[in-house]
């Protein structure tokens, strides 16, 4: 099977990035320095739900099947 160069449907890391961004910038938070942003990123990483990450990984078979059913087209993921 040829793997697409960029396929968010087959990359649960995209969901992880999204969860981190929502946490880091919650309520419109802005950062005055790179150091403040680094602290926020580290804190958000520590709060990241390992259960949710495991669910994303466990759901890969469903993602792959949907991509196959759609002949490589977009899915709801």
TAZIVEN-V312935 format. One record per residue. N is the residue number from 1. SS is DSSP state (helix for helix, strand for strand, loop for the rest). Layout:
n | ss
N | SS
N | SS
//
This chain:
n | ss
1 | loop
2 | loop
3 | loop
4 | loop
5 | loop
6 | loop
7 | loop
8 | helix
9 | helix
10 | helix
11 | loop
12 | loop
13 | helix
14 | helix
15 | helix
16 | helix
17 | helix
18 | helix
19 | helix
20 | helix
21 | helix
22 | helix
23 | helix
24 | helix
25 | loop
26 | helix
27 | helix
28 | helix
29 | loop
30 | loop
31 | loop
32 | loop
33 | loop
34 | helix
35 | helix
36 | helix
37 | helix
38 | helix
39 | helix
40 | helix
41 | helix
42 | helix
43 | helix
44 | helix
45 | helix
46 | helix
47 | helix
48 | loop
49 | loop
50 | helix
51 | helix
52 | helix
53 | helix
54 | helix
55 | helix
56 | helix
57 | helix
58 | helix
59 | loop
60 | helix
61 | helix
62 | helix
63 | helix
64 | helix
65 | helix
66 | helix
67 | helix
68 | helix
69 | helix
70 | loop
71 | loop
72 | loop
73 | loop
74 | loop
75 | loop
76 | loop
77 | loop
//
